[in-house]
Amino acid sequence: MANDKNTFQSEPFVLSIEPENGKSVFRSLYKSQRDSIINSVKDKSFSALSALAMKLPKSSYQFVYFKNPQSILIQDDVNTKIYIYPRNYPKNEWTLGKESRIIGGYKRQTDFLDFGGRTWEAWYALDLPLNDGPMNFRGLPGIILEIYDTQKHHAFKFLGIDFNKELYVEQNTDVVKLNSIDQFRKIRKNAKHNMIAEWEELGVVYSPEAKKKINDQQRTEEKNKNPLELFPED
């Protein structure tokens, strides 16, 4: 995925599926590993967790998608708080493509979807008849193993399958529940302006130079951002 116009960022993700009830979880593998280690630490003090966090693999994507056949709940972090909110699947219809190929031992078909201001090309495996895929993409007669926008700014590519029942995770219980994704977007936008103050309340001390660096970095990120959804949908 490429959230910055000037850089390409690669990170492993995991799609954990419970096929018997249609539920699944999509999240960063780095985040999963990081959360698992942090949750096992007995000393939950801020200083201890901060020191540990510096040594763990860092994920750029804090979201976790909890999916069922009808809808999605997305868990996401904003500074020091965790939120969860509902989201719908894309409403648009898939358009059947004409190509097929064998990749990773599975026969794939191609379909197209207009979503979030981008056209997405998806390759799905008929050999694996699971109605699921990365993020909130689903709705095909086989699992989506590869999907990317036609400009190749964002891409999810198949790495492999592990039949491990331990991968599925439950929702975090210590969360702030929201009614819509719009609420979350507003909170996230406002939090960028208050990030330093929120961390200072927890005891973090910033020098004037550090504050300036953070503010400059935020302005650069805002200028260069290349979101997955150019026009966010519900």
N, C-alpha and C positions, 0 to 999 in steps of 0.2 A: 504494500500500500504506500502511496506517496501523498502525505499531507502537506508537503512543502513543494512549491513549484520548482525549486532549484535542486532538490535532492530526491533520491529514491531510497526508500526505507524498506527493509525486509525483516520479517518477524514470523516465527512459527505459531500457528493457531491450532486449536483442537476443537473438533466437532464431536461431542459425546452423545450417543443416541441410545434411547431405550425404545427399540422398535415395537415392543409389545404394547406400549400405550401411546406411541407417537410423540413422546417428549424428547427434547434434546437440549444441550447447552453448548454455546459457541463462545470461546474465550481465547485469550493469548496463553500460550504454553508458559511463557515467562511469568505472566501474572499468576497462573495456577501454581507454579513452583514457588514463587515468592510468598504467596498467601499461605501455602501449606507450611513452609518453614517458619514464618512469623507466628502463625497460630499455634505452633508447637512449643514456642519459647515461653518459659514460665515467668521470666522477668518482663512484664509488659510496660516498664517505665519508658518514657519518651526517649531518654538518652540511650537506653539499651536497644530499643527498636531502631533508632536512627543509625546507630553504629552497625547494626546487623544489615539494615537496608542498603548501606553503602557497598556491601560485599555480594549482594544477591543480583541475579540477572534482572535488568531493568526493562520493563515493558512500556512502550509508548501508548498502549491501548488498554485503558482500565475497564472498559465495558465488559459485561457478561450478559449474553443473550440467553434467557430462559424461555424456550419455545414449547408450545403445545399445538395441537391441530388447528385451534381457532385463533389464537392470539400470541403475543409476545410480552414478556416483562423484561425490561433492560435495567441492569444494575450498573451504576457508574459512579466514579469518585469525582468530587470537586473539592480541591484542597484537602481538608481534613474530614470531610463528611461524605457519607455514602448515601446515594439516592436510588430509588427504584421507581420505574414508571412504565405504563403500558404503551404498546405500539402495535399498529396493524401491519399485516403483510401487504406488499405492493398490490394495488388494485388492477393494474394493467394486465392485459393478456399476453402470454408468450406467443411469439411468432416462430413457426417451425422453420428451421434452416434445412439446407440440402446436404450438408456434409456429415460424414461419419469417419471415425478412425479408431485404431486400437492404441491406447496409451496406458502404461502400467498394468497391462494384462486385461483391461476392461474395454469393451466396445463402447464408444461414445457417440452420441448424437449431439447436434448443435441446435440451440434455440436462441431467440433474441427477445429482449425486454427493455422498454423505455421506462426508466425510473430515476427520479431525483435530478432530472435535467441531463442525464447521460443515457446512451444506448449500451446495453450490456449483452455480451455474447457468452452464453453458458454452454458448457459441455457436460452432459450427464450420462450416467452409466445405466443402461437398461438391465444389465446383469445384476445390479443392486437396486431393486425396486423400492427404494425408500424416498419418500417425498420430503427432502430436506436439502440443505446446503449452507454455505457461509452466510453470516449476518442474517438478514431477514429474507433471503432469497430461497424460495421453494416453489412448489406447484408443478413440477415436472414428473413424468412417470419413472424417474430414476434419480438417484442421489447426484447432486451437482458436484463434480470433482474439480471443475475449473471454471472460473467466471472472471471476466475482465471487461472494463468499458472499452469501446472501440477506439479510443484515443490512447489506450494502454497507460493511463495515469494510475489506475488502481487495478490490482489483479490478485486473485486467490487461485493458487495452483496446488494440485494434489501431490502429496508427498508419500502417503502410505496409509495402511489400515492396520489398527491394532485391536484385536478382539479382547479388550480388557475391561471388565465390568467395574473397575475401580475408578474410572475416569469421570463418571457422572458426579456432579456436585450439587449441593442444595443452595438455596438462596441464603444470603447473609441476613440474620435476624435483626442486627443492629443497624437499621436503615431508616431513612426518611422517605415515607411513601408519598408520591405525587400522583396527580390525576391525569397528566398528559405530558407528552414530550415537549410541548411548548413551554410548560412550567420549567422543565429542566433546562431548556435552552436559555431562558432568561436568567436562571440562577447561575449557570455556567458563565454567561457573559458578564454579569455583575461581579462574580467572584474573581475574575481576572484583575479587576481594579482594587480588590480588597485582600488579595492573597498575602501580601506582606504583613498587613495588620493582623490577619487571622493567625499566621504562624508566630508573630511576636507575642500574641496572647498566650501561646503555648510555651514561651520561654526562649524562642529563637532570637538571637541578636544579629541585626544586619548593620553593617557599616554604610555610610552614605554612598560609597563606591559600589557596594553590593546591590543596594536598592536601585541605583542608576542602571547597573548592568541588567538586572531583572526587568526593569521597565523598558529598557531598550530592546531586550530580547522579545518581550511580549509584543512590542510594536512591529518588530521584524516578522514575527510569526503571523501576526494579523495581516500584514501586507502580502506575505508570500503563501498564505494558506491555500491549499488545493483540496477542499473537502470532497468526500465521496459523493455527497449529495450537493449539487450546485444549487438546486432549488428544493429545500427540505420538504418532505411530505409527512403526513401524519403517520 
